[in-house]
Amino acid sequence: MTVYYKQAIENLEEEINKLHFEQSDLLVSYEKAIKLILAKTSELKQHVLDVGFKNQQEEIYFFKHWLKR
């Protein structure tokens, strides 16, 4: 499961970085970034609901480390 979260966050970071290069208007770039973040958050939430965590340690690690990024 950790690999899934890591990949999802890395993909989100890449997509946001692309927005900054593609858009000259910062406001438009920020609006698109917010939409991407909300979509990815929803996707991660659904994945957690569907798959869950292996154990309590994995859940704690997720909320302490992955969500801080």
CHARMM internal coordinates of N, CA and C (Angstrom, degrees):
IC EDIT
DIST 1 N 1 CA 1.4415
DIST 1 CA 1 C 1.5238
ANGL 1 N 1 CA 1 C 111.02
DIST 1 C 2 N 1.3020
ANGL 1 CA 1 C 2 N 118.05
DIHE 1 N 1 CA 1 C 2 N -35.83
DIST 2 N 2 CA 1.4559
ANGL 1 C 2 N 2 CA 121.50
DIHE 1 CA 1 C 2 N 2 CA -179.61
DIST 2 CA 2 C 1.5207
ANGL 2 N 2 CA 2 C 111.32
DIHE 1 C 2 N 2 CA 2 C -58.88
DIST 2 C 3 N 1.3069
ANGL 2 CA 2 C 3 N 117.36
DIHE 2 N 2 CA 2 C 3 N -37.82
DIST 3 N 3 CA 1.4644
ANGL 2 C 3 N 3 CA 121.58
DIHE 2 CA 2 C 3 N 3 CA 178.93
DIST 3 CA 3 C 1.5268
ANGL 3 N 3 CA 3 C 109.74
DIHE 2 C 3 N 3 CA 3 C -61.90
DIST 3 C 4 N 1.3141
ANGL 3 CA 3 C 4 N 117.03
DIHE 3 N 3 CA 3 C 4 N -40.66
DIST 4 N 4 CA 1.4663
ANGL 3 C 4 N 4 CA 121.20
DIHE 3 CA 3 C 4 N 4 CA 179.48
DIST 4 CA 4 C 1.5266
ANGL 4 N 4 CA 4 C 110.57
DIHE 3 C 4 N 4 CA 4 C -60.50
DIST 4 C 5 N 1.3367
ANGL 4 CA 4 C 5 N 116.95
DIHE 4 N 4 CA 4 C 5 N -47.52
DIST 5 N 5 CA 1.4650
ANGL 4 C 5 N 5 CA 120.52
DIHE 4 CA 4 C 5 N 5 CA -178.69
DIST 5 CA 5 C 1.5189
ANGL 5 N 5 CA 5 C 111.10
DIHE 4 C 5 N 5 CA 5 C -64.90
DIST 5 C 6 N 1.3180
ANGL 5 CA 5 C 6 N 115.50
DIHE 5 N 5 CA 5 C 6 N -43.72
DIST 6 N 6 CA 1.4626
ANGL 5 C 6 N 6 CA 119.65
DIHE 5 CA 5 C 6 N 6 CA -179.93
DIST 6 CA 6 C 1.5287
ANGL 6 N 6 CA 6 C 110.42
DIHE 5 C 6 N 6 CA 6 C -59.73
DIST 6 C 7 N 1.3142
ANGL 6 CA 6 C 7 N 116.66
DIHE 6 N 6 CA 6 C 7 N -46.18
DIST 7 N 7 CA 1.4641
ANGL 6 C 7 N 7 CA 121.05
DIHE 6 CA 6 C 7 N 7 CA -179.84
DIST 7 CA 7 C 1.5248
ANGL 7 N 7 CA 7 C 111.09
DIHE 6 C 7 N 7 CA 7 C -64.64
DIST 7 C 8 N 1.3147
ANGL 7 CA 7 C 8 N 117.31
DIHE 7 N 7 CA 7 C 8 N -41.59
DIST 8 N 8 CA 1.4671
ANGL 7 C 8 N 8 CA 121.30
DIHE 7 CA 7 C 8 N 8 CA -179.67
DIST 8 CA 8 C 1.5246
ANGL 8 N 8 CA 8 C 110.96
DIHE 7 C 8 N 8 CA 8 C -62.63
DIST 8 C 9 N 1.3143
ANGL 8 CA 8 C 9 N 117.28
DIHE 8 N 8 CA 8 C 9 N -43.19
DIST 9 N 9 CA 1.4628
ANGL 8 C 9 N 9 CA 121.02
DIHE 8 CA 8 C 9 N 9 CA -179.54
DIST 9 CA 9 C 1.5214
ANGL 9 N 9 CA 9 C 110.69
DIHE 8 C 9 N 9 CA 9 C -70.11
DIST 9 C 10 N 1.3201
ANGL 9 CA 9 C 10 N 117.54
DIHE 9 N 9 CA 9 C 10 N -40.57
DIST 10 N 10 CA 1.4657
ANGL 9 C 10 N 10 CA 120.11
DIHE 9 CA 9 C 10 N 10 CA 177.39
DIST 10 CA 10 C 1.5263
ANGL 10 N 10 CA 10 C 111.03
DIHE 9 C 10 N 10 CA 10 C -62.83
DIST 10 C 11 N 1.3257
ANGL 10 CA 10 C 11 N 117.12
DIHE 10 N 10 CA 10 C 11 N -41.48
DIST 11 N 11 CA 1.4688
ANGL 10 C 11 N 11 CA 120.65
DIHE 10 CA 10 C 11 N 11 CA 177.53
DIST 11 CA 11 C 1.5202
ANGL 11 N 11 CA 11 C 111.16
DIHE 10 C 11 N 11 CA 11 C -62.61
DIST 11 C 12 N 1.3198
ANGL 11 CA 11 C 12 N 116.58
DIHE 11 N 11 CA 11 C 12 N -41.87
DIST 12 N 12 CA 1.4618
ANGL 11 C 12 N 12 CA 120.84
DIHE 11 CA 11 C 12 N 12 CA 178.58
DIST 12 CA 12 C 1.5242
ANGL 12 N 12 CA 12 C 110.62
DIHE 11 C 12 N 12 CA 12 C -62.35
DIST 12 C 13 N 1.3191
ANGL 12 CA 12 C 13 N 116.85
DIHE 12 N 12 CA 12 C 13 N -44.97
DIST 13 N 13 CA 1.4652
ANGL 12 C 13 N 13 CA 120.60
DIHE 12 CA 12 C 13 N 13 CA 178.76
DIST 13 CA 13 C 1.5285
ANGL 13 N 13 CA 13 C 111.10
DIHE 12 C 13 N 13 CA 13 C -60.93
DIST 13 C 14 N 1.3197
ANGL 13 CA 13 C 14 N 117.15
DIHE 13 N 13 CA 13 C 14 N -41.02
DIST 14 N 14 CA 1.4689
ANGL 13 C 14 N 14 CA 121.06
DIHE 13 CA 13 C 14 N 14 CA 178.54
DIST 14 CA 14 C 1.5266
ANGL 14 N 14 CA 14 C 111.12
DIHE 13 C 14 N 14 CA 14 C -64.15
DIST 14 C 15 N 1.3263
ANGL 14 CA 14 C 15 N 116.45
DIHE 14 N 14 CA 14 C 15 N -43.70
DIST 15 N 15 CA 1.4637
ANGL 14 C 15 N 15 CA 120.22
DIHE 14 CA 14 C 15 N 15 CA 180.00
DIST 15 CA 15 C 1.5276
ANGL 15 N 15 CA 15 C 111.09
DIHE 14 C 15 N 15 CA 15 C -63.65
DIST 15 C 16 N 1.3177
ANGL 15 CA 15 C 16 N 116.86
DIHE 15 N 15 CA 15 C 16 N -40.23
DIST 16 N 16 CA 1.4667
ANGL 15 C 16 N 16 CA 120.43
DIHE 15 CA 15 C 16 N 16 CA 178.73
DIST 16 CA 16 C 1.5235
ANGL 16 N 16 CA 16 C 110.14
DIHE 15 C 16 N 16 CA 16 C -66.45
DIST 16 C 17 N 1.3152
ANGL 16 CA 16 C 17 N 117.09
DIHE 16 N 16 CA 16 C 17 N -42.07
DIST 17 N 17 CA 1.4661
ANGL 16 C 17 N 17 CA 120.03
DIHE 16 CA 16 C 17 N 17 CA 177.88
DIST 17 CA 17 C 1.5258
ANGL 17 N 17 CA 17 C 111.48
DIHE 16 C 17 N 17 CA 17 C -61.59
DIST 17 C 18 N 1.3198
ANGL 17 CA 17 C 18 N 117.46
DIHE 17 N 17 CA 17 C 18 N -39.11
DIST 18 N 18 CA 1.4673
ANGL 17 C 18 N 18 CA 121.14
DIHE 17 CA 17 C 18 N 18 CA 177.43
DIST 18 CA 18 C 1.5242
ANGL 18 N 18 CA 18 C 110.93
DIHE 17 C 18 N 18 CA 18 C -61.47
DIST 18 C 19 N 1.3249
ANGL 18 CA 18 C 19 N 116.01
DIHE 18 N 18 CA 18 C 19 N -39.15
DIST 19 N 19 CA 1.4648
ANGL 18 C 19 N 19 CA 119.75
DIHE 18 CA 18 C 19 N 19 CA 179.87
DIST 19 CA 19 C 1.5228
ANGL 19 N 19 CA 19 C 111.63
DIHE 18 C 19 N 19 CA 19 C -59.30
DIST 19 C 20 N 1.3156
ANGL 19 CA 19 C 20 N 116.33
DIHE 19 N 19 CA 19 C 20 N -40.63
DIST 20 N 20 CA 1.4619
ANGL 19 C 20 N 20 CA 120.23
DIHE 19 CA 19 C 20 N 20 CA -178.06
DIST 20 CA 20 C 1.5223
ANGL 20 N 20 CA 20 C 111.45
DIHE 19 C 20 N 20 CA 20 C -65.07
DIST 20 C 21 N 1.3184
ANGL 20 CA 20 C 21 N 117.05
DIHE 20 N 20 CA 20 C 21 N -30.89
DIST 21 N 21 CA 1.4656
ANGL 20 C 21 N 21 CA 120.15
DIHE 20 CA 20 C 21 N 21 CA 179.11
DIST 21 CA 21 C 1.5248
ANGL 21 N 21 CA 21 C 111.90
DIHE 20 C 21 N 21 CA 21 C -83.14
DIST 21 C 22 N 1.3323
ANGL 21 CA 21 C 22 N 116.66
DIHE 21 N 21 CA 21 C 22 N -32.04
DIST 22 N 22 CA 1.4614
ANGL 21 C 22 N 22 CA 120.71
DIHE 21 CA 21 C 22 N 22 CA -176.64
DIST 22 CA 22 C 1.5251
ANGL 22 N 22 CA 22 C 112.58
DIHE 21 C 22 N 22 CA 22 C -79.93
DIST 22 C 23 N 1.3078
ANGL 22 CA 22 C 23 N 117.62
DIHE 22 N 22 CA 22 C 23 N -32.87
DIST 23 N 23 CA 1.4564
ANGL 22 C 23 N 23 CA 121.85
DIHE 22 CA 22 C 23 N 23 CA -174.69
DIST 23 CA 23 C 1.5240
ANGL 23 N 23 CA 23 C 111.31
DIHE 22 C 23 N 23 CA 23 C -101.02
DIST 23 C 24 N 1.3077
ANGL 23 CA 23 C 24 N 115.96
DIHE 23 N 23 CA 23 C 24 N 131.95
DIST 24 N 24 CA 1.4617
ANGL 23 C 24 N 24 CA 119.50
DIHE 23 CA 23 C 24 N 24 CA 174.46
DIST 24 CA 24 C 1.5271
ANGL 24 N 24 CA 24 C 110.13
DIHE 23 C 24 N 24 CA 24 C -90.16
DIST 24 C 25 N 1.3221
ANGL 24 CA 24 C 25 N 117.04
DIHE 24 N 24 CA 24 C 25 N -23.56
DIST 25 N 25 CA 1.4586
ANGL 24 C 25 N 25 CA 122.32
DIHE 24 CA 24 C 25 N 25 CA 179.11
DIST 25 CA 25 C 1.5327
ANGL 25 N 25 CA 25 C 108.50
DIHE 24 C 25 N 25 CA 25 C -89.49
DIST 25 C 26 N 1.3293
ANGL 25 CA 25 C 26 N 116.48
DIHE 25 N 25 CA 25 C 26 N 113.65
DIST 26 N 26 CA 1.4640
ANGL 25 C 26 N 26 CA 120.40
DIHE 25 CA 25 C 26 N 26 CA -176.75
DIST 26 CA 26 C 1.5234
ANGL 26 N 26 CA 26 C 112.39
DIHE 25 C 26 N 26 CA 26 C -62.52
DIST 26 C 27 N 1.3120
ANGL 26 CA 26 C 27 N 117.09
DIHE 26 N 26 CA 26 C 27 N -38.46
DIST 27 N 27 CA 1.4600
ANGL 26 C 27 N 27 CA 119.66
DIHE 26 CA 26 C 27 N 27 CA -178.94
DIST 27 CA 27 C 1.5307
ANGL 27 N 27 CA 27 C 111.22
DIHE 26 C 27 N 27 CA 27 C -61.65
DIST 27 C 28 N 1.3031
ANGL 27 CA 27 C 28 N 116.90
DIHE 27 N 27 CA 27 C 28 N -43.77
DIST 28 N 28 CA 1.4694
ANGL 27 C 28 N 28 CA 121.25
DIHE 27 CA 27 C 28 N 28 CA 177.80
DIST 28 CA 28 C 1.5272
ANGL 28 N 28 CA 28 C 109.68
DIHE 27 C 28 N 28 CA 28 C -63.68
DIST 28 C 29 N 1.3140
ANGL 28 CA 28 C 29 N 116.29
DIHE 28 N 28 CA 28 C 29 N -41.48
DIST 29 N 29 CA 1.4621
ANGL 28 C 29 N 29 CA 121.26
DIHE 28 CA 28 C 29 N 29 CA 179.21
DIST 29 CA 29 C 1.5266
ANGL 29 N 29 CA 29 C 110.73
DIHE 28 C 29 N 29 CA 29 C -61.54
DIST 29 C 30 N 1.3261
ANGL 29 CA 29 C 30 N 116.89
DIHE 29 N 29 CA 29 C 30 N -44.27
DIST 30 N 30 CA 1.4633
ANGL 29 C 30 N 30 CA 120.79
DIHE 29 CA 29 C 30 N 30 CA -179.99
DIST 30 CA 30 C 1.5275
ANGL 30 N 30 CA 30 C 111.51
DIHE 29 C 30 N 30 CA 30 C -66.49
DIST 30 C 31 N 1.3316
ANGL 30 CA 30 C 31 N 116.71
DIHE 30 N 30 CA 30 C 31 N -39.94
DIST 31 N 31 CA 1.4637
ANGL 30 C 31 N 31 CA 119.72
DIHE 30 CA 30 C 31 N 31 CA 178.36
DIST 31 CA 31 C 1.5281
ANGL 31 N 31 CA 31 C 110.93
DIHE 30 C 31 N 31 CA 31 C -62.02
DIST 31 C 32 N 1.3200
ANGL 31 CA 31 C 32 N 116.46
DIHE 31 N 31 CA 31 C 32 N -43.08
DIST 32 N 32 CA 1.4662
ANGL 31 C 32 N 32 CA 120.23
DIHE 31 CA 31 C 32 N 32 CA 178.69
DIST 32 CA 32 C 1.5279
ANGL 32 N 32 CA 32 C 110.96
DIHE 31 C 32 N 32 CA 32 C -66.56
DIST 32 C 33 N 1.3322
ANGL 32 CA 32 C 33 N 116.77
DIHE 32 N 32 CA 32 C 33 N -37.99
DIST 33 N 33 CA 1.4653
ANGL 32 C 33 N 33 CA 120.65
DIHE 32 CA 32 C 33 N 33 CA 178.73
DIST 33 CA 33 C 1.5238
ANGL 33 N 33 CA 33 C 110.39
DIHE 32 C 33 N 33 CA 33 C -63.61
DIST 33 C 34 N 1.3238
ANGL 33 CA 33 C 34 N 116.84
DIHE 33 N 33 CA 33 C 34 N -41.52
DIST 34 N 34 CA 1.4662
ANGL 33 C 34 N 34 CA 120.33
DIHE 33 CA 33 C 34 N 34 CA 178.56
DIST 34 CA 34 C 1.5244
ANGL 34 N 34 CA 34 C 110.31
DIHE 33 C 34 N 34 CA 34 C -62.34
DIST 34 C 35 N 1.3237
ANGL 34 CA 34 C 35 N 117.19
DIHE 34 N 34 CA 34 C 35 N -42.65
DIST 35 N 35 CA 1.4647
ANGL 34 C 35 N 35 CA 120.49
DIHE 34 CA 34 C 35 N 35 CA 178.40
DIST 35 CA 35 C 1.5280
ANGL 35 N 35 CA 35 C 111.17
DIHE 34 C 35 N 35 CA 35 C -62.23
DIST 35 C 36 N 1.3358
ANGL 35 CA 35 C 36 N 116.55
DIHE 35 N 35 CA 35 C 36 N -41.21
DIST 36 N 36 CA 1.4666
ANGL 35 C 36 N 36 CA 120.24
DIHE 35 CA 35 C 36 N 36 CA 177.80
DIST 36 CA 36 C 1.5276
ANGL 36 N 36 CA 36 C 111.27
DIHE 35 C 36 N 36 CA 36 C -63.09
DIST 36 C 37 N 1.3199
ANGL 36 CA 36 C 37 N 116.02
DIHE 36 N 36 CA 36 C 37 N -43.91
DIST 37 N 37 CA 1.4662
ANGL 36 C 37 N 37 CA 121.04
DIHE 36 CA 36 C 37 N 37 CA -179.08
DIST 37 CA 37 C 1.5259
ANGL 37 N 37 CA 37 C 110.43
DIHE 36 C 37 N 37 CA 37 C -63.23
DIST 37 C 38 N 1.3198
ANGL 37 CA 37 C 38 N 116.83
DIHE 37 N 37 CA 37 C 38 N -44.55
DIST 38 N 38 CA 1.4687
ANGL 37 C 38 N 38 CA 119.93
DIHE 37 CA 37 C 38 N 38 CA 178.84
DIST 38 CA 38 C 1.5251
ANGL 38 N 38 CA 38 C 111.53
DIHE 37 C 38 N 38 CA 38 C -63.02
DIST 38 C 39 N 1.3186
ANGL 38 CA 38 C 39 N 116.60
DIHE 38 N 38 CA 38 C 39 N -41.22
DIST 39 N 39 CA 1.4652
ANGL 38 C 39 N 39 CA 120.25
DIHE 38 CA 38 C 39 N 39 CA 179.20
DIST 39 CA 39 C 1.5237
ANGL 39 N 39 CA 39 C 110.98
DIHE 38 C 39 N 39 CA 39 C -65.01
DIST 39 C 40 N 1.3291
ANGL 39 CA 39 C 40 N 117.15
DIHE 39 N 39 CA 39 C 40 N -44.39
DIST 40 N 40 CA 1.4670
ANGL 39 C 40 N 40 CA 120.62
DIHE 39 CA 39 C 40 N 40 CA -179.36
DIST 40 CA 40 C 1.5278
ANGL 40 N 40 CA 40 C 110.85
DIHE 39 C 40 N 40 CA 40 C -67.57
DIST 40 C 41 N 1.3241
ANGL 40 CA 40 C 41 N 117.36
DIHE 40 N 40 CA 40 C 41 N -38.00
DIST 41 N 41 CA 1.4609
ANGL 40 C 41 N 41 CA 121.09
DIHE 40 CA 40 C 41 N 41 CA 177.47
DIST 41 CA 41 C 1.5253
ANGL 41 N 41 CA 41 C 110.35
DIHE 40 C 41 N 41 CA 41 C -62.03
DIST 41 C 42 N 1.3167
ANGL 41 CA 41 C 42 N 115.87
DIHE 41 N 41 CA 41 C 42 N -43.16
DIST 42 N 42 CA 1.4617
ANGL 41 C 42 N 42 CA 120.46
DIHE 41 CA 41 C 42 N 42 CA 178.03
DIST 42 CA 42 C 1.5268
ANGL 42 N 42 CA 42 C 110.83
DIHE 41 C 42 N 42 CA 42 C -63.06
DIST 42 C 43 N 1.3274
ANGL 42 CA 42 C 43 N 116.18
DIHE 42 N 42 CA 42 C 43 N -41.53
DIST 43 N 43 CA 1.4667
ANGL 42 C 43 N 43 CA 121.16
DIHE 42 CA 42 C 43 N 43 CA 178.55
DIST 43 CA 43 C 1.5306
ANGL 43 N 43 CA 43 C 111.21
DIHE 42 C 43 N 43 CA 43 C -63.40
DIST 43 C 44 N 1.3294
ANGL 43 CA 43 C 44 N 116.87
DIHE 43 N 43 CA 43 C 44 N -43.83
DIST 44 N 44 CA 1.4662
ANGL 43 C 44 N 44 CA 120.63
DIHE 43 CA 43 C 44 N 44 CA 178.64
DIST 44 CA 44 C 1.5251
ANGL 44 N 44 CA 44 C 111.03
DIHE 43 C 44 N 44 CA 44 C -64.68
DIST 44 C 45 N 1.3226
ANGL 44 CA 44 C 45 N 116.46
DIHE 44 N 44 CA 44 C 45 N -41.01
DIST 45 N 45 CA 1.4615
ANGL 44 C 45 N 45 CA 120.37
DIHE 44 CA 44 C 45 N 45 CA 178.69
DIST 45 CA 45 C 1.5266
ANGL 45 N 45 CA 45 C 110.19
DIHE 44 C 45 N 45 CA 45 C -60.18
DIST 45 C 46 N 1.3231
ANGL 45 CA 45 C 46 N 116.54
DIHE 45 N 45 CA 45 C 46 N -45.42
DIST 46 N 46 CA 1.4613
ANGL 45 C 46 N 46 CA 120.31
DIHE 45 CA 45 C 46 N 46 CA -179.92
DIST 46 CA 46 C 1.5271
ANGL 46 N 46 CA 46 C 110.97
DIHE 45 C 46 N 46 CA 46 C -63.99
DIST 46 C 47 N 1.3240
ANGL 46 CA 46 C 47 N 116.29
DIHE 46 N 46 CA 46 C 47 N -38.28
DIST 47 N 47 CA 1.4659
ANGL 46 C 47 N 47 CA 120.05
DIHE 46 CA 46 C 47 N 47 CA 178.58
DIST 47 CA 47 C 1.5285
ANGL 47 N 47 CA 47 C 110.39
DIHE 46 C 47 N 47 CA 47 C -63.52
DIST 47 C 48 N 1.3239
ANGL 47 CA 47 C 48 N 116.93
DIHE 47 N 47 CA 47 C 48 N -42.96
DIST 48 N 48 CA 1.4638
ANGL 47 C 48 N 48 CA 120.54
DIHE 47 CA 47 C 48 N 48 CA 178.76
DIST 48 CA 48 C 1.5235
ANGL 48 N 48 CA 48 C 109.97
DIHE 47 C 48 N 48 CA 48 C -63.15
DIST 48 C 49 N 1.3208
ANGL 48 CA 48 C 49 N 117.02
DIHE 48 N 48 CA 48 C 49 N -41.89
DIST 49 N 49 CA 1.4658
ANGL 48 C 49 N 49 CA 119.83
DIHE 48 CA 48 C 49 N 49 CA 179.35
DIST 49 CA 49 C 1.5280
ANGL 49 N 49 CA 49 C 111.72
DIHE 48 C 49 N 49 CA 49 C -65.43
DIST 49 C 50 N 1.3206
ANGL 49 CA 49 C 50 N 116.70
DIHE 49 N 49 CA 49 C 50 N -37.91
DIST 50 N 50 CA 1.4670
ANGL 49 C 50 N 50 CA 120.98
DIHE 49 CA 49 C 50 N 50 CA -178.55
DIST 50 CA 50 C 1.5266
ANGL 50 N 50 CA 50 C 112.64
DIHE 49 C 50 N 50 CA 50 C -75.62
DIST 50 C 51 N 1.3274
ANGL 50 CA 50 C 51 N 116.17
DIHE 50 N 50 CA 50 C 51 N -44.41
DIST 51 N 51 CA 1.4659
ANGL 50 C 51 N 51 CA 120.91
DIHE 50 CA 50 C 51 N 51 CA -172.19
DIST 51 CA 51 C 1.5247
ANGL 51 N 51 CA 51 C 112.07
DIHE 50 C 51 N 51 CA 51 C -100.28
DIST 51 C 52 N 1.3146
ANGL 51 CA 51 C 52 N 116.76
DIHE 51 N 51 CA 51 C 52 N -39.14
DIST 52 N 52 CA 1.4558
ANGL 51 C 52 N 52 CA 121.09
DIHE 51 CA 51 C 52 N 52 CA -177.55
DIST 52 CA 52 C 1.5235
ANGL 52 N 52 CA 52 C 111.53
DIHE 51 C 52 N 52 CA 52 C 77.02
DIST 52 C 53 N 1.3063
ANGL 52 CA 52 C 53 N 115.68
DIHE 52 N 52 CA 52 C 53 N -168.62
DIST 53 N 53 CA 1.4595
ANGL 52 C 53 N 53 CA 122.27
DIHE 52 CA 52 C 53 N 53 CA 178.79
DIST 53 CA 53 C 1.5231
ANGL 53 N 53 CA 53 C 108.95
DIHE 52 C 53 N 53 CA 53 C -111.08
DIST 53 C 54 N 1.3318
ANGL 53 CA 53 C 54 N 116.05
DIHE 53 N 53 CA 53 C 54 N 153.53
DIST 54 N 54 CA 1.4722
ANGL 53 C 54 N 54 CA 120.42
DIHE 53 CA 53 C 54 N 54 CA 178.96
DIST 54 CA 54 C 1.5201
ANGL 54 N 54 CA 54 C 110.64
DIHE 53 C 54 N 54 CA 54 C -64.95
DIST 54 C 55 N 1.3292
ANGL 54 CA 54 C 55 N 114.88
DIHE 54 N 54 CA 54 C 55 N -41.60
DIST 55 N 55 CA 1.4528
ANGL 54 C 55 N 55 CA 120.36
DIHE 54 CA 54 C 55 N 55 CA -177.55
DIST 55 CA 55 C 1.5325
ANGL 55 N 55 CA 55 C 108.96
DIHE 54 C 55 N 55 CA 55 C -157.48
DIST 55 C 56 N 1.3115
ANGL 55 CA 55 C 56 N 115.19
DIHE 55 N 55 CA 55 C 56 N 179.03
DIST 56 N 56 CA 1.4624
ANGL 55 C 56 N 56 CA 120.31
DIHE 55 CA 55 C 56 N 56 CA -177.51
DIST 56 CA 56 C 1.5291
ANGL 56 N 56 CA 56 C 111.41
DIHE 55 C 56 N 56 CA 56 C -66.13
DIST 56 C 57 N 1.3210
ANGL 56 CA 56 C 57 N 117.59
DIHE 56 N 56 CA 56 C 57 N -34.73
DIST 57 N 57 CA 1.4647
ANGL 56 C 57 N 57 CA 120.84
DIHE 56 CA 56 C 57 N 57 CA 179.23
DIST 57 CA 57 C 1.5232
ANGL 57 N 57 CA 57 C 111.41
DIHE 56 C 57 N 57 CA 57 C -62.22
DIST 57 C 58 N 1.3223
ANGL 57 CA 57 C 58 N 117.19
DIHE 57 N 57 CA 57 C 58 N -41.41
DIST 58 N 58 CA 1.4606
ANGL 57 C 58 N 58 CA 120.69
DIHE 57 CA 57 C 58 N 58 CA 178.76
DIST 58 CA 58 C 1.5309
ANGL 58 N 58 CA 58 C 110.42
DIHE 57 C 58 N 58 CA 58 C -64.68
DIST 58 C 59 N 1.3056
ANGL 58 CA 58 C 59 N 116.75
DIHE 58 N 58 CA 58 C 59 N -39.54
DIST 59 N 59 CA 1.4648
ANGL 58 C 59 N 59 CA 120.94
DIHE 58 CA 58 C 59 N 59 CA 178.70
DIST 59 CA 59 C 1.5299
ANGL 59 N 59 CA 59 C 110.81
DIHE 58 C 59 N 59 CA 59 C -64.36
DIST 59 C 60 N 1.3123
ANGL 59 CA 59 C 60 N 117.05
DIHE 59 N 59 CA 59 C 60 N -45.31
DIST 60 N 60 CA 1.4633
ANGL 59 C 60 N 60 CA 121.51
DIHE 59 CA 59 C 60 N 60 CA 179.05
DIST 60 CA 60 C 1.5187
ANGL 60 N 60 CA 60 C 110.33
DIHE 59 C 60 N 60 CA 60 C -62.64
DIST 60 C 61 N 1.3198
ANGL 60 CA 60 C 61 N 116.97
DIHE 60 N 60 CA 60 C 61 N -44.29
DIST 61 N 61 CA 1.4633
ANGL 60 C 61 N 61 CA 120.84
DIHE 60 CA 60 C 61 N 61 CA 179.25
DIST 61 CA 61 C 1.5253
ANGL 61 N 61 CA 61 C 110.64
DIHE 60 C 61 N 61 CA 61 C -59.98
DIST 61 C 62 N 1.3147
ANGL 61 CA 61 C 62 N 116.80
DIHE 61 N 61 CA 61 C 62 N -42.82
DIST 62 N 62 CA 1.4626
ANGL 61 C 62 N 62 CA 121.12
DIHE 61 CA 61 C 62 N 62 CA 179.94
DIST 62 CA 62 C 1.5279
ANGL 62 N 62 CA 62 C 110.76
DIHE 61 C 62 N 62 CA 62 C -58.20
DIST 62 C 63 N 1.3197
ANGL 62 CA 62 C 63 N 116.90
DIHE 62 N 62 CA 62 C 63 N -50.96
DIST 63 N 63 CA 1.4567
ANGL 62 C 63 N 63 CA 119.67
DIHE 62 CA 62 C 63 N 63 CA -175.75
DIST 63 CA 63 C 1.5251
ANGL 63 N 63 CA 63 C 112.87
DIHE 62 C 63 N 63 CA 63 C -73.27
DIST 63 C 64 N 1.3193
ANGL 63 CA 63 C 64 N 117.76
DIHE 63 N 63 CA 63 C 64 N -28.30
DIST 64 N 64 CA 1.4669
ANGL 63 C 64 N 64 CA 119.96
DIHE 63 CA 63 C 64 N 64 CA 178.98
DIST 64 CA 64 C 1.5204
ANGL 64 N 64 CA 64 C 112.67
DIHE 63 C 64 N 64 CA 64 C -80.27
DIST 64 C 65 N 1.3222
ANGL 64 CA 64 C 65 N 117.44
DIHE 64 N 64 CA 64 C 65 N -36.93
DIST 65 N 65 CA 1.4622
ANGL 64 C 65 N 65 CA 119.94
DIHE 64 CA 64 C 65 N 65 CA -170.41
DIST 65 CA 65 C 1.5219
ANGL 65 N 65 CA 65 C 114.46
DIHE 64 C 65 N 65 CA 65 C -109.97
DIST 65 C 66 N 1.3212
ANGL 65 CA 65 C 66 N 118.54
DIHE 65 N 65 CA 65 C 66 N -48.21
DIST 66 N 66 CA 1.4631
ANGL 65 C 66 N 66 CA 119.77
DIHE 65 CA 65 C 66 N 66 CA -174.42
DIST 66 CA 66 C 1.5146
ANGL 66 N 66 CA 66 C 111.96
DIHE 65 C 66 N 66 CA 66 C -71.61
DIST 66 C 67 N 1.3127
ANGL 66 CA 66 C 67 N 117.53
DIHE 66 N 66 CA 66 C 67 N -37.49
DIST 67 N 67 CA 1.4584
ANGL 66 C 67 N 67 CA 118.77
DIHE 66 CA 66 C 67 N 67 CA -176.99
DIST 67 CA 67 C 1.5225
ANGL 67 N 67 CA 67 C 113.06
DIHE 66 C 67 N 67 CA 67 C -78.55
DIST 67 C 68 N 1.3181
ANGL 67 CA 67 C 68 N 117.87
DIHE 67 N 67 CA 67 C 68 N -13.39
DIST 68 N 68 CA 1.4682
ANGL 67 C 68 N 68 CA 120.66
DIHE 67 CA 67 C 68 N 68 CA 177.20
DIST 68 CA 68 C 1.5141
ANGL 68 N 68 CA 68 C 111.89
DIHE 67 C 68 N 68 CA 68 C -74.43
DIST 68 C 69 N 1.3137
ANGL 68 CA 68 C 69 N 116.85
DIHE 68 N 68 CA 68 C 69 N -22.98
DIST 69 N 69 CA 1.4597
ANGL 68 C 69 N 69 CA 120.62
DIHE 68 CA 68 C 69 N 69 CA -176.77
DIST 69 CA 69 C 1.4739
ANGL 69 N 69 CA 69 C 108.28
DIHE 68 C 69 N 69 CA 69 C -68.22
END
COOR INIT
IC SEED 1 N 1 CA 1 C
IC BUILD
